Structure formats: structure tokens, C-alpha cells
Amino acid sequence: MASADLLSDLGLFVRSEFLAPDECSALKDQLRSSQQRQAGAVLDGSRLVVDEMTRRAAEVSVPQETTAAITARLGTLRPELAAYFGKTLTSVRKPRFLAYGPADHFIFHRDRDDSPDEPQEVSVRKVSAVVFVNDWRDYRGGALQFYARDLSPDSGLPEGKVSLDPEAGTLVAFDPHARHQVQPVRSGTRFTIVTWFI
């Protein structure tokens, strides 16, 4: 498992303790007790449809106040992320709260691929971000994995994969063109928040 420092060296933005331990604990309790529905994975025109071969996970409905608080907290990082990635960022999308239980996964994909038929809501993504609400103490498997060369194309790195399973509260931000996946969860439930800066 790669360290957060190594991934930072590869071009990922890593912020430990983006959420404090008590915030993670309260949010984890909220996510466990909130309503869940199957998360979409594949775009069919402009809507997400379920394809469990590509992605199996649940999207968790949280109170509006929770979404607003997390959106505001993410927004505080916008200037720093803009400088780090060298991009003009105007806003952050509404975050999505996800639960990955046993056997849940998301195969290698890009959050943006610049294909001619890519919906505008996807083509405007400039930075992807994941916040880990809990960590290996609550689940096994479920590592966030990247292709090293996607992260640092000019580094001369081999085509190997780099995995990250950070402490609860950590935020990882990356170029949406980088291929990444969530490895299958073996036990427990992995809670994360995902969003995009545009």
C-alpha cells in the first residue's frame, strides 16, 4: 500500500485530517442509519444507470444540512486545489455519499475522458476528490487504486498500480483523466464522499 507522501509525489493532492476524527465518527453513524439506493455507474445519455459489473455500491441520502456543511468545507479548498493543479476552479459539485459493502467495487475508470459524446456535466470536471469517512479499522479491501503512469506520465514509471487506503478523514484529489478503481471490499463497509471541482 503506497503512502500518502508517495501519492503526493506522484501528483495527487492529499490532505490528512480534512475531517476530524469526531466529525468522521458522527458522519459514519449518520451514513449507517440513512437510506441507501444502488449507485449508478454508467452514463446512458445524461443519466446514470446501474451496471454491477462496472460498479456495485450504494449512494446514501443524507440530510440537506450535512450536504451543505460538506460542500462548504470542500469549497474552502478550491483556491489551494486550483494552485496545486494549475487550473481555474469556479465551484465544487454537490458531494455524493457512498457506501461500499462486501463485494462492492468500481472497476478502473476515468471521471472524465474527453470523448465527443461525453455529457457536459462530466466534461467540465477539472479535479476529482474523495474523502475517506472511515478506514481499515472498519473494513477490509476497498483500496483506491491508480495506474502510476496516469498520475505522472513523464516520470518514467512502469505501468504498475499504486494503492491507497488512508486514515479516516483524509481527502485525496486528482486529475479526473487518471484511471482509478475501488478494489472489492472483503468485509465491513467503506464510506466515502466523492465530488468534482469545476
Beta strands, then each sheet from edge to edge (+ up, - down):
strand 1: 13-15
strand 2: 36-38
strand 3: 42-44
strand 4: 47-49
strand 5: 55-56
strand 6: 58-60
strand 7: 96-100
strand 8: 105-109
strand 9: 127-132
strand 10: 139-141
strand 11: 144-147
strand 12: 161-164
strand 13: 171-174
strand 14: 180-182
strand 15: 185-188
strand 16: 190-197
sheet 1: 1+ 13- 9+ 16- 7+ 6- 2+
sheet 2: 3+ 4-
sheet 3: 5+ 8- 14+ 11- 12+
sheet 4: 10+ 15-
end
